[in-house]
Amino acid sequence: MVEIMVVLVILGFLAVLAMPAFTRMKQNAMKKRFVSDVRTFAQAFEGYAAKNGRWPPDGNRGIVPTGMSGEFRDDSWTRRNSLGGLWDWDYKAVTGYTAGISTVEVTFDDTIMGDIDAMIDNGDLTKGSFVKISSAGTDRYMYVLEK
């Protein structure tokens, strides 16, 4: 009986040690998926602009922008992204930028978003091509396609 309890204690201890590593691996996978999706969407919007000579009209979060149906694989634009947020196409919106791919309602803090910024850009959420925009009590993180 004692031997079984010792084995269980050792296994429990190993599980406790493994949890932080598992959490880091999971967060890294979510960040990489997010960056991959942003790049895929950016290519789709840039392709649309090259074909049509203009960006698509402003959209609503979680809804495929007008003229973009068929541009995205599966339902990747309409479902929640790997960070728990919703995608939003911003064109001439109140963000201060002309065109960009935003995510709103993310479930992670600025530390994680700063890590994503470092993967995409310069690691600074206040400037560059990936920025944080706060307005009307809502935070959005935008990949800027046109300033």
C-alpha positions as a LaTeX table, in Angstrom:
\begin{tabular}{lrrr}
\hline
Residue & $x$ (\AA) & $y$ (\AA) & $z$ (\AA) \\
\hline
Met1 & 0.00 & 0.00 & 0.00 \\
Val2 & 2.78 & 2.42 & 0.92 \\
Glu3 & 4.57 & 1.70 & $-2.36$ \\
Ile4 & 1.45 & 2.54 & $-4.36$ \\
Met5 & 1.02 & 5.79 & $-2.45$ \\
Val6 & 4.67 & 6.74 & $-3.10$ \\
Val7 & 4.19 & 6.08 & $-6.82$ \\
Leu8 & 1.02 & 8.20 & $-6.84$ \\
Val9 & 2.77 & 11.05 & $-5.03$ \\
Ile10 & 5.65 & 10.93 & $-7.54$ \\
Leu11 & 3.23 & 10.91 & $-10.49$ \\
Gly12 & 1.33 & 13.84 & $-8.97$ \\
Phe13 & 4.55 & 15.76 & $-8.48$ \\
Leu14 & 5.58 & 15.13 & $-12.12$ \\
Ala15 & 2.16 & 16.30 & $-13.31$ \\
Val16 & 2.48 & 19.53 & $-11.31$ \\
Leu17 & 5.91 & 20.14 & $-12.88$ \\
Ala18 & 4.61 & 19.46 & $-16.40$ \\
Met19 & 1.59 & 21.81 & $-16.25$ \\
Pro20 & 3.46 & 25.11 & $-16.78$ \\
Ala21 & 5.28 & 23.66 & $-19.79$ \\
Phe22 & 2.01 & 22.39 & $-21.23$ \\
Thr23 & 0.38 & 25.81 & $-20.71$ \\
Arg24 & 3.29 & 27.56 & $-22.46$ \\
Met25 & 3.11 & 25.15 & $-25.39$ \\
Lys26 & $-0.64$ & 25.69 & $-25.70$ \\
Gln27 & $-0.26$ & 29.50 & $-25.62$ \\
Asn28 & 2.53 & 29.37 & $-28.21$ \\
Ala29 & 0.35 & 27.27 & $-30.52$ \\
Met30 & $-2.55$ & 29.74 & $-30.12$ \\
Lys31 & $-0.26$ & 32.71 & $-30.86$ \\
Lys32 & 1.19 & 31.03 & $-33.95$ \\
Arg33 & $-2.29$ & 30.15 & $-35.22$ \\
Phe34 & $-3.40$ & 33.76 & $-34.72$ \\
Val35 & $-0.39$ & 35.13 & $-36.63$ \\
Ser36 & $-0.95$ & 32.62 & $-39.43$ \\
Asp37 & $-4.62$ & 33.62 & $-39.71$ \\
Val38 & $-3.74$ & 37.33 & $-39.77$ \\
Arg39 & $-1.26$ & 36.78 & $-42.60$ \\
Thr40 & $-3.74$ & 34.66 & $-44.55$ \\
Phe41 & $-6.46$ & 37.29 & $-44.18$ \\
Ala42 & $-4.03$ & 40.08 & $-45.11$ \\
Gln43 & $-3.21$ & 38.28 & $-48.36$ \\
Ala44 & $-6.92$ & 37.89 & $-49.13$ \\
Phe45 & $-7.67$ & 41.58 & $-48.52$ \\
Glu46 & $-4.60$ & 42.70 & $-50.48$ \\
Gly47 & $-5.66$ & 40.40 & $-53.34$ \\
Tyr48 & $-9.13$ & 41.92 & $-53.28$ \\
Ala49 & $-7.66$ & 45.44 & $-53.38$ \\
Ala50 & $-5.34$ & 44.53 & $-56.27$ \\
Lys51 & $-8.23$ & 43.04 & $-58.25$ \\
Asn52 & $-10.76$ & 45.77 & $-57.54$ \\
Gly53 & $-8.57$ & 48.85 & $-57.12$ \\
Arg54 & $-10.00$ & 49.50 & $-53.65$ \\
Trp55 & $-10.48$ & 47.90 & $-50.25$ \\
Pro56 & $-13.80$ & 46.22 & $-49.44$ \\
Pro57 & $-16.31$ & 48.31 & $-47.47$ \\
Asp58 & $-16.19$ & 48.34 & $-43.67$ \\
Gly59 & $-17.59$ & 45.23 & $-42.04$ \\
Asn60 & $-18.98$ & 44.10 & $-38.72$ \\
Arg61 & $-17.20$ & 41.80 & $-36.33$ \\
Gly62 & $-17.62$ & 38.14 & $-37.12$ \\
Ile63 & $-19.27$ & 38.81 & $-40.50$ \\
Val64 & $-17.46$ & 38.29 & $-43.82$ \\
Pro65 & $-17.05$ & 41.73 & $-45.47$ \\
Thr66 & $-19.03$ & 42.44 & $-48.62$ \\
Gly67 & $-17.27$ & 41.04 & $-51.66$ \\
Met68 & $-15.00$ & 38.77 & $-49.63$ \\
Ser69 & $-17.14$ & 35.62 & $-49.47$ \\
Gly70 & $-15.17$ & 32.78 & $-50.99$ \\
Glu71 & $-11.85$ & 34.47 & $-50.19$ \\
Phe72 & $-11.35$ & 32.69 & $-46.85$ \\
Arg73 & $-10.93$ & 28.99 & $-46.28$ \\
Asp74 & $-13.75$ & 27.40 & $-44.30$ \\
Asp75 & $-15.39$ & 29.55 & $-41.59$ \\
Ser76 & $-12.15$ & 30.98 & $-40.22$ \\
Trp77 & $-13.39$ & 34.61 & $-40.37$ \\
Thr78 & $-16.79$ & 34.02 & $-38.77$ \\
Arg79 & $-15.79$ & 31.82 & $-35.82$ \\
Arg80 & $-13.87$ & 32.97 & $-32.76$ \\
Asn81 & $-10.14$ & 33.08 & $-33.36$ \\
Ser82 & $-7.50$ & 31.19 & $-31.38$ \\
Leu83 & $-7.38$ & 34.01 & $-28.80$ \\
Gly84 & $-11.14$ & 33.89 & $-28.20$ \\
Gly85 & $-11.79$ & 37.11 & $-30.13$ \\
Leu86 & $-13.85$ & 38.00 & $-33.18$ \\
Trp87 & $-12.37$ & 39.16 & $-36.46$ \\
Asp88 & $-13.41$ & 42.57 & $-37.76$ \\
Trp89 & $-12.58$ & 44.34 & $-41.02$ \\
Asp90 & $-12.02$ & 48.05 & $-40.45$ \\
Tyr91 & $-12.08$ & 50.35 & $-43.45$ \\
Lys92 & $-12.18$ & 54.09 & $-42.85$ \\
Ala93 & $-13.54$ & 53.39 & $-39.39$ \\
Val94 & $-12.93$ & 55.44 & $-36.27$ \\
Thr95 & $-9.65$ & 53.63 & $-35.61$ \\
Gly96 & $-7.45$ & 56.34 & $-37.14$ \\
Tyr97 & $-6.23$ & 53.95 & $-39.85$ \\
Thr98 & $-7.54$ & 53.53 & $-43.38$ \\
Ala99 & $-7.64$ & 49.72 & $-43.52$ \\
Gly100 & $-6.87$ & 46.92 & $-41.14$ \\
Ile101 & $-7.75$ & 43.53 & $-39.78$ \\
Ser102 & $-8.85$ & 43.74 & $-36.16$ \\
Thr103 & $-9.73$ & 41.35 & $-33.42$ \\
Val104 & $-11.98$ & 42.32 & $-30.54$ \\
Glu105 & $-13.07$ & 40.58 & $-27.35$ \\
Val106 & $-9.81$ & 38.64 & $-26.98$ \\
Thr107 & $-9.41$ & 36.66 & $-23.78$ \\
Phe108 & $-5.70$ & 37.43 & $-23.29$ \\
Asp109 & $-3.89$ & 40.42 & $-21.82$ \\
Asp110 & $-1.40$ & 42.82 & $-23.38$ \\
Thr111 & 1.52 & 40.57 & $-22.44$ \\
Ile112 & 0.32 & 37.85 & $-24.82$ \\
Met113 & $-0.68$ & 40.44 & $-27.43$ \\
Gly114 & 2.79 & 42.00 & $-27.11$ \\
Asp115 & 4.30 & 38.57 & $-27.82$ \\
Ile116 & 2.15 & 38.38 & $-30.94$ \\
Asp117 & 3.25 & 41.88 & $-31.92$ \\
Ala118 & 6.87 & 40.73 & $-31.60$ \\
Met119 & 6.11 & 37.82 & $-33.96$ \\
Ile120 & 4.50 & 40.17 & $-36.51$ \\
Asp121 & 6.23 & 43.48 & $-36.01$ \\
Asn122 & 8.27 & 45.32 & $-33.37$ \\
Gly123 & 6.82 & 44.14 & $-30.04$ \\
Asp124 & 5.37 & 47.59 & $-29.31$ \\
Leu125 & 1.56 & 47.72 & $-29.35$ \\
Thr126 & 1.58 & 51.53 & $-29.62$ \\
Lys127 & 3.19 & 51.74 & $-33.07$ \\
Gly128 & 3.98 & 49.72 & $-36.15$ \\
Ser129 & 1.82 & 47.38 & $-38.19$ \\
Phe130 & 0.19 & 45.63 & $-35.21$ \\
Val131 & $-1.34$ & 48.03 & $-32.69$ \\
Lys132 & $-3.75$ & 48.21 & $-29.79$ \\
Ile133 & $-6.60$ & 50.68 & $-30.18$ \\
Ser134 & $-8.82$ & 51.56 & $-27.22$ \\
Ser135 & $-12.02$ & 53.47 & $-27.82$ \\
Ala136 & $-15.45$ & 53.56 & $-26.23$ \\
Gly137 & $-14.38$ & 51.04 & $-23.60$ \\
Thr138 & $-13.40$ & 48.45 & $-26.20$ \\
Asp139 & $-9.91$ & 47.25 & $-26.94$ \\
Arg140 & $-9.08$ & 46.09 & $-30.41$ \\
Tyr141 & $-5.83$ & 44.81 & $-31.80$ \\
Met142 & $-5.30$ & 45.72 & $-35.45$ \\
Tyr143 & $-2.99$ & 44.53 & $-38.16$ \\
Val144 & $-2.73$ & 47.70 & $-40.22$ \\
Leu145 & $-2.84$ & 47.29 & $-44.01$ \\
Glu146 & $-2.99$ & 51.01 & $-44.82$ \\
Lys147 & $-2.33$ & 53.98 & $-42.58$ \\
\hline
\end{tabular}
